[in-house]
């Protein structure tokens, strides 16, 4: 019986992983953070935001904040 | 109804980020002239008024840095450079000059014309040549991610052409809400909590029941628990995983590694392919949200207006009634019921050409799983659907490629 053709998919280079890449380089992530900040204001109007965005903010920092906010939002509405 | 459609139980949509058709697939024209890719002679003028030619020199990473501009005003320049602007036909001559605007480097601006050489993208190129490739699938809006992804979820962006938060305008409901209300099942699988969905306000908030993670997608494929409709989002950032390991961004958004996206696409395909029952009853659509500012040679066509008018503040002062499409993006329909090496003609074929856009996604899902449903945007109601590409004949597994991940 003929076997399906199998195509090898190479791994990306190890150096591709750059969590310290500046956030300002990625408009999509910047805006995702901005949208989460808007949502956060409605959830905790009197609390300081979970991230302070400046020139030193990295993609990894953004991911950490997005994780925090995703987990908060996913508790709504049943678990809070 | 074809046997393929009769057997169809699941539709999976994978939407990647920010790459144009010609950039990813333009090279395939040399191997199959039905594919409306590049001849190799296409040019754009640079800021010295010298022609910058397309070249098969695209790299996986570190080439499109800074990120090419794909805001609404920048895309208008890419499309209409050298013309009086709409309603004139797009010239597709402003990509190089638009990229020059980012850092005023003439040599670097030419890189926006680069495309991947044949075989450099083994996953996307293999799938495009094995299943159904759309010559005419366009982003819904000549603008950035969020408004384009909104068309995939709602069939409209509610008048937005940018990355800002938007609000749902009744009566248009998301495809997930429609499916659940009709007693069907639907899930949006985001990568993980550190890279959650781009649909923050309208979907993620208050609707946790429609979300799951990529790991859950893999588990659901294995156990046969995939819902009727699944929408999969890639990983949008380099970040540590829940287990402390490295999670590499797989969205292919510049300047993320394109090869990581290849691995991700292959993993979605494999997850479906490796469960035989699922493979025989699933159609997988792989597409991109928008072109990311990267060159494509096909002028986006006009479409019927969406009933909204964009804010002039968002468009840079240009009136826009959602009556023309964004730049062409890759789109491939995968199923064993698709005839091998199908090329769906686009605008290059005035007789048989078909034009698809992201509103085609909810239009197709609604048509197949729900049936008649009136409360849809004008664009979605007019959108082409794609499940007619499933045939009566199921291809044997020996005719369907598999991917081995290193």
HADDOCK unambig.tbl for C-alpha pairs under 7 A between the chains (distance, minus, plus):
assign (segid A and resid 2 and name CA) (segid B and resid 398 and name CA) 5.51 0.50 0.50
assign (segid A and resid 3 and name CA) (segid B and resid 398 and name CA) 4.99 0.50 0.50
assign (segid A and resid 4 and name CA) (segid B and resid 397 and name CA) 5.85 0.50 0.50
assign (segid A and resid 4 and name CA) (segid B and resid 398 and name CA) 3.83 0.50 0.50
assign (segid A and resid 4 and name CA) (segid B and resid 399 and name CA) 5.95 0.50 0.50
assign (segid A and resid 4 and name CA) (segid B and resid 400 and name CA) 5.86 0.50 0.50
assign (segid A and resid 4 and name CA) (segid B and resid 401 and name CA) 5.59 0.50 0.50
assign (segid A and resid 4 and name CA) (segid B and resid 402 and name CA) 6.53 0.50 0.50
assign (segid A and resid 5 and name CA) (segid B and resid 398 and name CA) 6.86 0.50 0.50
assign (segid A and resid 5 and name CA) (segid B and resid 400 and name CA) 6.98 0.50 0.50
assign (segid A and resid 5 and name CA) (segid B and resid 401 and name CA) 4.84 0.50 0.50
assign (segid A and resid 5 and name CA) (segid B and resid 402 and name CA) 6.11 0.50 0.50
assign (segid A and resid 6 and name CA) (segid B and resid 401 and name CA) 5.70 0.50 0.50
assign (segid A and resid 6 and name CA) (segid B and resid 402 and name CA) 4.62 0.50 0.50
assign (segid A and resid 6 and name CA) (segid B and resid 403 and name CA) 5.42 0.50 0.50
assign (segid A and resid 6 and name CA) (segid B and resid 404 and name CA) 6.50 0.50 0.50
assign (segid A and resid 7 and name CA) (segid B and resid 402 and name CA) 6.16 0.50 0.50
assign (segid A and resid 7 and name CA) (segid B and resid 403 and name CA) 4.80 0.50 0.50
assign (segid A and resid 7 and name CA) (segid B and resid 404 and name CA) 5.95 0.50 0.50
assign (segid A and resid 8 and name CA) (segid B and resid 403 and name CA) 5.83 0.50 0.50
assign (segid A and resid 8 and name CA) (segid B and resid 404 and name CA) 4.74 0.50 0.50
assign (segid A and resid 8 and name CA) (segid B and resid 405 and name CA) 6.18 0.50 0.50
assign (segid A and resid 9 and name CA) (segid B and resid 122 and name CA) 6.84 0.50 0.50
assign (segid A and resid 9 and name CA) (segid B and resid 263 and name CA) 6.59 0.50 0.50
assign (segid A and resid 9 and name CA) (segid B and resid 403 and name CA) 6.50 0.50 0.50
assign (segid A and resid 9 and name CA) (segid B and resid 404 and name CA) 5.86 0.50 0.50
assign (segid A and resid 9 and name CA) (segid B and resid 405 and name CA) 4.99 0.50 0.50
assign (segid A and resid 9 and name CA) (segid B and resid 406 and name CA) 6.12 0.50 0.50
assign (segid A and resid 10 and name CA) (segid B and resid 405 and name CA) 6.65 0.50 0.50
assign (segid A and resid 10 and name CA) (segid B and resid 406 and name CA) 5.50 0.50 0.50
assign (segid A and resid 11 and name CA) (segid B and resid 406 and name CA) 5.64 0.50 0.50
assign (segid A and resid 12 and name CA) (segid B and resid 259 and name CA) 5.48 0.50 0.50
assign (segid A and resid 12 and name CA) (segid B and resid 260 and name CA) 5.69 0.50 0.50
assign (segid A and resid 16 and name CA) (segid B and resid 257 and name CA) 6.30 0.50 0.50
assign (segid A and resid 17 and name CA) (segid B and resid 238 and name CA) 5.99 0.50 0.50
assign (segid A and resid 17 and name CA) (segid B and resid 248 and name CA) 5.68 0.50 0.50
assign (segid A and resid 18 and name CA) (segid B and resid 238 and name CA) 6.03 0.50 0.50
assign (segid A and resid 19 and name CA) (segid B and resid 238 and name CA) 4.84 0.50 0.50
assign (segid A and resid 19 and name CA) (segid B and resid 239 and name CA) 5.55 0.50 0.50
assign (segid A and resid 25 and name CA) (segid B and resid 66 and name CA) 6.62 0.50 0.50
assign (segid A and resid 25 and name CA) (segid B and resid 67 and name CA) 6.70 0.50 0.50
assign (segid A and resid 26 and name CA) (segid B and resid 67 and name CA) 6.93 0.50 0.50
assign (segid A and resid 31 and name CA) (segid B and resid 163 and name CA) 6.56 0.50 0.50
assign (segid A and resid 32 and name CA) (segid B and resid 198 and name CA) 6.65 0.50 0.50
assign (segid A and resid 35 and name CA) (segid B and resid 165 and name CA) 6.40 0.50 0.50
assign (segid A and resid 59 and name CA) (segid B and resid 237 and name CA) 6.41 0.50 0.50
assign (segid A and resid 59 and name CA) (segid B and resid 238 and name CA) 6.76 0.50 0.50
assign (segid A and resid 60 and name CA) (segid B and resid 238 and name CA) 6.47 0.50 0.50
assign (segid A and resid 60 and name CA) (segid B and resid 239 and name CA) 5.24 0.50 0.50
assign (segid A and resid 63 and name CA) (segid B and resid 194 and name CA) 4.72 0.50 0.50
assign (segid A and resid 63 and name CA) (segid B and resid 195 and name CA) 6.29 0.50 0.50
assign (segid A and resid 63 and name CA) (segid B and resid 237 and name CA) 6.70 0.50 0.50
assign (segid A and resid 63 and name CA) (segid B and resid 239 and name CA) 6.28 0.50 0.50
assign (segid A and resid 64 and name CA) (segid B and resid 194 and name CA) 6.00 0.50 0.50
assign (segid A and resid 66 and name CA) (segid B and resid 193 and name CA) 6.94 0.50 0.50
assign (segid A and resid 66 and name CA) (segid B and resid 194 and name CA) 5.30 0.50 0.50
assign (segid A and resid 66 and name CA) (segid B and resid 195 and name CA) 6.72 0.50 0.50
assign (segid A and resid 67 and name CA) (segid B and resid 193 and name CA) 4.57 0.50 0.50
assign (segid A and resid 67 and name CA) (segid B and resid 194 and name CA) 3.96 0.50 0.50
assign (segid A and resid 70 and name CA) (segid B and resid 193 and name CA) 5.70 0.50 0.50
assign (segid A and resid 70 and name CA) (segid B and resid 196 and name CA) 6.64 0.50 0.50
assign (segid A and resid 71 and name CA) (segid B and resid 193 and name CA) 6.71 0.50 0.50
assign (segid A and resid 73 and name CA) (segid B and resid 204 and name CA) 6.87 0.50 0.50
assign (segid A and resid 73 and name CA) (segid B and resid 205 and name CA) 5.63 0.50 0.50
assign (segid A and resid 74 and name CA) (segid B and resid 208 and name CA) 5.28 0.50 0.50
assign (segid A and resid 76 and name CA) (segid B and resid 206 and name CA) 5.55 0.50 0.50
assign (segid A and resid 77 and name CA) (segid B and resid 206 and name CA) 5.73 0.50 0.50
